[in-house]
Amino acid sequence: MGFEWKETGHLTHVAGGDPWLLRLMRLQPTHLAGMMTRDEVVDSYLERRGLEIPSFDFYRVYGVFRLVVIMQQTYWRYFHCQTRTKRFGRFIWLITYLEGYLERAIAAARS
């Protein structure tokens, strides 16, 4: 038994200790004092669901990967002039950064 796939995105929120570019993508004030840390959110979720997992690494990588896929789809629409929202043009830089971020996260999880 594991996480519900649809729930993993909520557990991979951007935290204060994340790399600066990832923090720029933050949509919620998860970095402010008094907010639960990522580990606290995960521990609370596992406790409420009665689950135990050896590591959260897979779910963290999966959540960010999902985000990258959505960003790639959005950038593709921008690149092919199917949307005029200029900020989507900057997604290519975030996508490239997150690719490296994921590679480093996977390497760290394997070691």
Rosetta silent file (secondary structure, phi, psi, omega in degrees, C-alpha in Angstrom):
SEQUENCE: MGFEWKETGHLTHVAGGDPWLLRLMRLQPTHLAGMMTRDEVVDSYLERRGLEIPSFDFYRVYGVFRLVVIMQQTYWRYFHCQTRTKRFGRFIWLITYLEGYLERAIAAARS
SCORE:     score description
SCORE:     0.000 S_00000001
   1 L     0.000  139.313 -179.580    0.000    0.000    0.000 S_00000001
   2 L  -142.379 -162.991  179.157    1.312    3.471   -0.839 S_00000001
   3 L   -68.963  153.303  166.838    0.284    7.009   -1.514 S_00000001
   4 L   -73.766  130.581 -177.516   -2.593    7.904   -3.746 S_00000001
   5 H   -55.434  -40.238 -176.896   -0.900    9.287   -6.888 S_00000001
   6 H   -66.988  -17.577 -177.037   -3.157   12.330   -6.947 S_00000001
   7 H   -90.066  -15.991 -172.941   -2.079   13.224   -3.415 S_00000001
   8 H   -66.144  -29.093  179.355    1.671   13.306   -3.935 S_00000001
   9 H   -62.637  -35.509  179.265    1.662   16.798   -5.408 S_00000001
  10 H   -70.440  -22.946 -178.121    0.331   18.236   -2.179 S_00000001
  11 H   -92.523   -0.940 -179.412    3.143   16.577   -0.274 S_00000001
  12 H  -112.390   31.430 -177.785    5.881   17.987   -2.464 S_00000001
  13 L   -59.779  156.835 -179.323    5.265   21.646   -1.726 S_00000001
  14 L   -75.104  130.968 -177.293    8.121   24.095   -2.071 S_00000001
  15 L  -115.706  164.325 -176.493    9.909   24.642    1.230 S_00000001
  16 L   -58.894  -29.566 -178.075   12.250   27.311    2.518 S_00000001
  17 L   -87.566    2.722 -179.335   15.342   25.118    2.218 S_00000001
  18 L   -74.463  160.525  177.251   14.787   24.320   -1.454 S_00000001
  19 L   -56.067  150.477 -171.587   17.041   25.759   -4.192 S_00000001
  20 H   -57.347  -40.422 -177.624   16.285   29.407   -5.017 S_00000001
  21 H   -67.242  -36.339  176.302   14.820   28.789   -8.466 S_00000001
  22 H   -67.135  -37.829  178.250   12.420   26.215   -7.086 S_00000001
  23 H   -65.181  -29.281  177.665   11.428   28.671   -4.339 S_00000001
  24 H   -63.410  -23.854 -177.901   10.565   31.246   -7.012 S_00000001
  25 L   -84.981   -3.555 -175.966    7.826   28.890   -8.204 S_00000001
  26 L   -58.346  132.570  176.819    6.181   28.838   -4.764 S_00000001
  27 L  -108.221  -15.188  179.929    2.461   29.589   -4.880 S_00000001
  28 L  -122.235  157.366 -178.089    1.781   29.226   -1.159 S_00000001
  29 L   -79.925   53.851 -175.930    3.615   30.768    1.840 S_00000001
  30 L   -72.120   -7.198 -177.865    5.201   27.450    2.794 S_00000001
  31 L   -94.760   -9.078 -175.102    8.432   29.173    3.811 S_00000001
  32 L   -76.325  151.485  177.403    6.966   31.328    6.594 S_00000001
  33 L   -57.109  138.600  179.767    7.527   30.666   10.284 S_00000001
  34 L    95.144  -17.970  176.976    4.820   28.442   11.714 S_00000001
  35 L   -77.801  148.156  178.181    4.176   26.573    8.472 S_00000001
  36 L   -66.399  142.059  173.452    4.782   22.843    8.547 S_00000001
  37 L   -74.698  167.431  177.652    8.044   21.694    7.014 S_00000001
  38 H   -58.565  -44.766 -179.839    7.914   19.146    4.202 S_00000001
  39 H   -61.500  -39.059  178.431    8.980   16.402    6.614 S_00000001
  40 H   -65.646  -39.829  178.012    6.228   17.420    9.059 S_00000001
  41 H   -63.147  -46.984 -179.265    3.630   17.350    6.274 S_00000001
  42 H   -62.670  -47.543 -179.620    4.789   13.913    5.146 S_00000001
  43 H   -60.358  -42.134  178.948    4.907   12.532    8.704 S_00000001
  44 H   -63.197  -43.982  179.583    1.429   13.890    9.442 S_00000001
  45 H   -61.592  -48.307 -178.832    0.047   12.404    6.231 S_00000001
  46 H   -61.177  -41.894  179.966    1.600    8.998    6.881 S_00000001
  47 H   -63.539  -46.548 -179.467    0.319    8.950   10.447 S_00000001
  48 H   -64.290  -33.205 -179.143   -3.239    9.895    9.428 S_00000001
  49 H   -89.193   -9.024 -178.283   -3.270    7.268    6.669 S_00000001
  50 L    69.856   34.477 -176.918   -1.626    4.601    8.823 S_00000001
  51 L  -110.874  155.810  171.410    1.202    4.194    6.313 S_00000001
  52 L  -134.103  134.522  175.126    4.933    3.628    6.594 S_00000001
  53 L  -133.037  146.973 -178.999    7.442    4.164    3.804 S_00000001
  54 L   -71.369  -28.035 -176.997   11.224    3.770    3.981 S_00000001
  55 L  -157.239  146.761  177.846   11.862    6.991    2.051 S_00000001
  56 L   -92.500   -2.264 -173.452    9.905    9.863    0.558 S_00000001
  57 H   -52.711  -48.292 -178.482   12.439   10.308   -2.276 S_00000001
  58 H   -57.635  -45.157 -176.422   10.380    8.578   -4.955 S_00000001
  59 H   -68.561  -35.832  176.617    7.292   10.669   -4.199 S_00000001
  60 H   -63.882  -49.297  179.792    9.281   13.901   -4.148 S_00000001
  61 H   -63.148  -43.732 -179.810   10.849   13.155   -7.535 S_00000001
  62 H   -60.871  -43.492  179.851    7.525   12.007   -8.954 S_00000001
  63 H   -61.709  -43.526  179.184    5.760   15.202   -7.802 S_00000001
  64 H   -69.893  -38.487  177.376    8.381   17.471   -9.385 S_00000001
  65 H   -59.197  -43.931  177.239    8.418   15.325  -12.545 S_00000001
  66 H   -57.368  -43.527  178.681    4.643   15.790  -12.872 S_00000001
  67 H   -60.908  -43.343 -179.840    5.150   19.542  -12.590 S_00000001
  68 H   -62.705  -41.468  178.793    7.816   19.466  -15.313 S_00000001
  69 H   -60.574  -44.719  178.380    5.499   17.557  -17.669 S_00000001
  70 H   -62.334  -42.674  179.512    2.759   20.152  -17.182 S_00000001
  71 H   -64.981  -38.840  178.718    5.257   22.962  -17.755 S_00000001
  72 H   -63.969  -41.407  178.349    6.552   21.294  -20.923 S_00000001
  73 H   -63.254  -42.028  179.855    3.032   20.999  -22.296 S_00000001
  74 H   -66.667  -43.534  178.490    2.353   24.641  -21.485 S_00000001
  75 H   -63.135  -40.369  179.304    5.654   25.772  -23.034 S_00000001
  76 H   -57.987  -43.504  178.769    4.938   23.718  -26.167 S_00000001
  77 H   -64.536  -39.732  177.508    1.630   25.577  -26.595 S_00000001
  78 H   -64.197  -48.248 -177.562    3.422   28.911  -26.126 S_00000001
  79 H   -59.301  -35.684 -179.246    6.211   27.982  -28.552 S_00000001
  80 L   -94.465   19.655  174.943    3.651   26.988  -31.213 S_00000001
  81 L    57.374   32.312  175.607    1.697   30.243  -30.687 S_00000001
  82 L   -91.684   -5.770  171.756   -1.321   28.485  -29.221 S_00000001
  83 L  -146.014  151.546 -179.284   -1.198   30.870  -26.267 S_00000001
  84 L  -109.561    7.567 -178.384    0.104   34.431  -26.018 S_00000001
  85 L   -70.188  107.729 -171.653    0.853   34.459  -22.319 S_00000001
  86 H   -61.537  -32.806 -177.705    4.454   35.705  -22.326 S_00000001
  87 H   -62.454  -24.223  178.153    5.415   34.266  -18.942 S_00000001
  88 H   -67.134  -22.854  177.317    5.055   30.763  -20.425 S_00000001
  89 H   -65.436  -26.642  178.470    8.038   31.560  -22.635 S_00000001
  90 H   -80.040  -10.102 -178.532   10.244   31.569  -19.526 S_00000001
  91 H   -59.327  -29.069 -178.123    9.171   28.037  -18.647 S_00000001
  92 H   -58.389  -35.628  179.597   11.975   26.625  -20.781 S_00000001
  93 H   -70.587  -39.339  177.696   14.511   27.883  -18.223 S_00000001
  94 H   -68.168  -40.389  178.891   12.594   26.344  -15.335 S_00000001
  95 H   -60.862  -46.477  179.974   12.168   23.073  -17.210 S_00000001
  96 H   -62.169  -44.237  178.742   15.908   22.912  -17.906 S_00000001
  97 H   -62.066  -47.620 -176.645   16.725   23.713  -14.286 S_00000001
  98 H   -65.914  -28.496  174.688   14.260   21.168  -12.929 S_00000001
  99 H   -60.163  -48.090  177.371   15.694   18.465  -15.187 S_00000001
 100 H   -64.916  -39.243  178.044   19.047   18.902  -13.465 S_00000001
 101 H   -58.787  -45.182  179.848   17.357   19.159  -10.068 S_00000001
 102 H   -66.164  -41.324  178.150   15.626   15.821  -10.663 S_00000001
 103 H   -59.806  -42.827  178.975   18.830   14.174  -11.872 S_00000001
 104 H   -67.402  -39.151  179.348   20.610   15.305   -8.690 S_00000001
 105 H   -64.937  -40.359  178.292   17.697   14.173   -6.499 S_00000001
 106 H   -66.312  -44.632  179.011   17.689   10.730   -8.127 S_00000001
 107 H   -61.272  -41.460  179.818   21.470   10.406   -7.753 S_00000001
 108 H   -66.494  -37.120 -179.576   21.270   11.421   -4.077 S_00000001
 109 H   -69.345  -29.335 -179.605   18.468    8.924   -3.437 S_00000001
 110 H   -77.838  -22.586 -175.712   20.519    6.121   -4.980 S_00000001
 111 L   -88.519    0.000    0.000   23.570    6.780   -2.814 S_00000001
